């Protein structure tokens, strides 16, 4: 197979791409006309074969499509987050129309995530400032978690089915634990300011990066994306306004991929292989490891909006999409150099 394959989504600008968790040769792409500002959306089901990438099925919606999630219990079903506040469940054996429609959000639904542990629920987050948990067999939500700000991304933990994380327009990451009692916080157990420097209790010393520079934090900005690390239950990656999508590699605990508004897709190491503190760090001083860029793919000609790793094979195949109406499937081992 060639090191880079390409497919077009004519008339539609992709927002999200996901590999099937069942087949290494199947992809789904959620897209929108007119860059998602106005118009309808289209779900593309793509197949990878000897002739390259082929469009196998398409499903149209009346409003934009911003995200998608493959079902963890049915290989033929896919949930799509739509701009009218709905989530539509499509079945590849049923042409043209969704088999379920979930509509409680008051504004755009911007992310959707299937529970990878129990596999019987999925969640959605919305610009209306809420996260909702759903069963694929019930039209009404099972639970609503209030965030209070435009919630761009929410995700189940890959380790615990009761843990949910989210990032929002107020520059905070929130953690919810569904095992806690329903009180005034609605299962909220932690609120983390993302752009502030981490502090050691009782210390006023600003942390240093491993390269020796002092880290005073960054200007708070909207947080558009985040992801759990499959190999660690304590690490979550977050990105600022210039990064549109983050995805940890399912094959290496220290590798992640980012797609951004600079039209590139970059592969990073989080630096966890390095010692956590520099030699000579003083008492009470916090030293932060520096990540390292392993390489980049710059074949997109518009904003890169989505990226996903293939779960199968040697761990190098990546799919990316951008507003240039293109889906690129490429081998990171070939295009990227450590």
N, C-alpha and C positions, 0 to 999 in steps of 0.2 A: 504494500500500500504506500502511496506517496506520502511525503511528510506533511503535506498541507492539502486539504480538500475544501471546496467552497460550494455553497449553495446561495441562491438569491431568494429574497422575500419581496417580490416586486410590489410596490405601492404600500408597503407596511414596514415600519421601523421597529425592529426587535427591542424588547426590554429585558427578556430573560430567556435562558436556555438551560435545559436540564437533561442529563443522560438518564435513560431508563435504569432503575435498579435491578432489572431482570435481564436486559439484553444490552450487550456492548455495541450493537448496531442500530439502536433506536434512540432518537433525540426528539424532544419537544421544544418548540419556541413560541413564546407569547409575544405578540406584536401589536402595534397600533398604527393607524393611519395618521398622517399629519403630526408625527412625533408625539402622539398621545394628547395633543391639545384639544382637538375636536375630531369627531368621526368614530368609525367602528374599529373593531379589533379582529385579529385572526390568529387562531392556534394552528401552527404547522406541526405535523408529525412527519419526521424525516427518517429515512432508512439509509444506512451506510452499506454499500456493496461494491462489487468489482467495477461498476460504472461510476463510482463516486457517490455523492449524496443525492438521493431522490426524494421528492415530495410524495408521501404515501397518502396522507389525508389532510384536509383543512377543515376548521370549524370557525364560523364567523359569529361575532357577538355585536350587539348594537352599540357598545361603548368600548373604549380602549382596554387593552389587556396589559397588566403591569407585572404579573408574576405567575408562576405555576408550580405545582408539586405533583409528582407521580404518586399514585396510591401505593401504600405499603401492603395492601391485602388483595389487590386485583391488578394484574399486570397490564390490563387494557384501559385502566381509568386514570384520569388526570384532572386535577382541580385547577381552576384558573381564576385569578383575582382581577376584577373588572372595575372600570372607572365609574360605573353607576352605583358602586357600593355592594355589588353582589359577588358571590363566588359560584362558579358554574362547574359542575362535575360532568365531564365528557367520557363516554365509553367508545372505544375504537370499533366495537361491533355494532354501534348504533349510529347511523349517518345523520349529519346535519344539525341535530339538536342535542342539548345536554339532557342527561338522565335525572339530574337534580339541580335545583336552583336555590341557593341560600342567600337571603337578602334581608339583613338587619342593619348594616352599617349605613350611616347617614351621609357619608362622603366617600371619596375614592378608597377602594380596597387596594393596598399597595404591596402586601406580601401575604404569602400563604405557605404553610409548612406542615407536613404530615408527621405524626408522632412516630419516630423510628423504633421505639421500644415496644409499646403496647400495640401499635399499628391500627387501632380502632378509632382514633380521633385525629383531627387536624385543627389548626388554628389559622386565624387571619388577623391582620392588623390594618388599621385604616387611618386616614387623615382626620377622622372624627375623634381621635384620641382614645380609642378603645382597642382591646384585643378580645376576640371571641373564639371560643372553643366549640367545635362541631363534631357530630357523628355523621358519617356519610349516609346514614339511613334515616336521619331525622331532619326535617326542614327548618326547625328552630334550634337556636344555639343552646349548648349545655351550660355555658358560663360566660360571663362578661367580666373582663379585667380592665378597670379604668386606668388610663395613663395620664390623661389631661392635656397632652400635647400631640401634635401631628406625629403619628407613629409610623416610621418608614419601614421598619423591619422587626419581626418577632420570630422566635425559633424555640423549638423544644430542645432540651439537652439530649445528646446521644447516649447519655449514661443513666439518666433518671427521668422517667416519664412525667414526673410531677414538677420538674423545674422548667421554667420558661424565662427567656431573656428578651429584652426589647431595647431598641434605640430610637430616639425621637428628636424633634426639632429643638428641644431645649438643651441639647448637648449632654444628655445623661443616658446612662445605661441602667436599666432596671431589671431586677431579678424577682421572680414570683415563685413561691413554693406552694403548690396546691394542697400539700399535706397540712399546712398551718390552718388554724381556725379562720373562718370568715369574720373578720372584724372590720374596724374602720379603714384598714389599709388594704382590704381585698387581696390577701395573700402576698402583698408586697413585703419582701424581706431585705432588700438592699437597693439603694439609689446611689450610683457612682458618677461623679462629674468626670467626664472623659478627658477633657482638655486641661485639667488641673494636674500639677505634679503630685505624685504619690508622697504621702507624708509618713514619717516614723513617729508614733505617739511619744510626746514629750520632747521632740526635737524640732528646732526651728531652722535646721540646716536644709537648704534646697538640695534635692538629689542631683547627682552627676551622672552623665552618660558614660559608658565604658570608654569613650574616646577622650574623656577628661573634661568635656565642656559641662557647664552648669545648666541644668534643665529647669526653667521657671514656668513651664507649661506653654500653651498656645492660646490664641484668642478663641473663645468659645464659638462654635459654629454648628450648623445642623449636622447630624450624624445619619448618613443614608444607609449604612449597611453594617452587618456584623456576622460573625459565624463562630460556632463552638468548635474547639479542637477535639477531634475524635479520640486522640490518645491521652488527653489530660482533662480531668474534670474541673480544673481550676483556671484554665486559660481561655479567654475570649478575645478575639481580635476585633478591633474597631477601626473605622476610617473616617476621615473628615470629608469636607464637601467635594474635594477633587476626586475622591475614589467612589465609584458608583457601585461596585460589587466586590466582595471578598469571598474567597473559598479556600478553606484549609484542604490540603491534599489528604485523601483517604489512605495514602500509602506511606507517608513519611510524617512523623510527628512535628518536625520543625519547618515544614515547607508550606507556603500558602501562595495563592495567586490573586492578583487584583486587576480589575478593569476600571479605567478612569476616563475622565473628560479630556485627557491629553491624547486620546485615541490609541493608547497603548494598553497591552496586557502584560503585566510584569509578574515574575516569579521571585519569591523572597524566601530567605531563611530568617527565622525569628531570633536567631542568635542563642538559642537555648543550649547549643553544644558548647558555648563559651562559659567560663566560670562566672557565677552570679555577681561577684564583686571584684573590683580591681585590686591588685596588690597595693598595699599602702593606704587603703581607705581608712579614714579616721573613725574613732568611736562615734556611734550615733549617725554615721553618714550612710545614705542610701545611694547605691550605684546601680544604674539601670543598664541592662545589656542593650547593645545596638544590633538591629537587624542588618541583613546584607542582601542587596539585590543580586540575584543569580543570573538574570537575563531578562530580555523583553521581546515581545512580538509586536511589531508596528505595522502590520498589514491593513489595519482598519483605516478608513479615511474620514470617519466621523466619530462622535463620542462612542467609546466602548462601554456597553451598558450591562453585559452579562457574561459570566464565565462559569464553567463547571468542569470537574475532573471525571474521567471515566473510572468506574469502580473496578474494572477488570483489566487484565493484562499486566504489563510491566510498570504501570504507574506513570506513564509519560503523556498519555493522550488527553488533550484539553479541547473543549469546545468554547468558542467565544462568539458574541454577537455585538453589533453596533448599529447606530442609526444610519449607517451607509447601506442598509437593506441587505446585509451579508451575514452569513453563518460560516465561520471558519472552524475547521477541525484540524488540529495540528499536533505534531509530536514534539513535546517539550524537550525530549532528549536530543533531537536534531536541531531545533531552532534556537535553543537556549544553551549558553555555555557557562559552566560554573567558573 
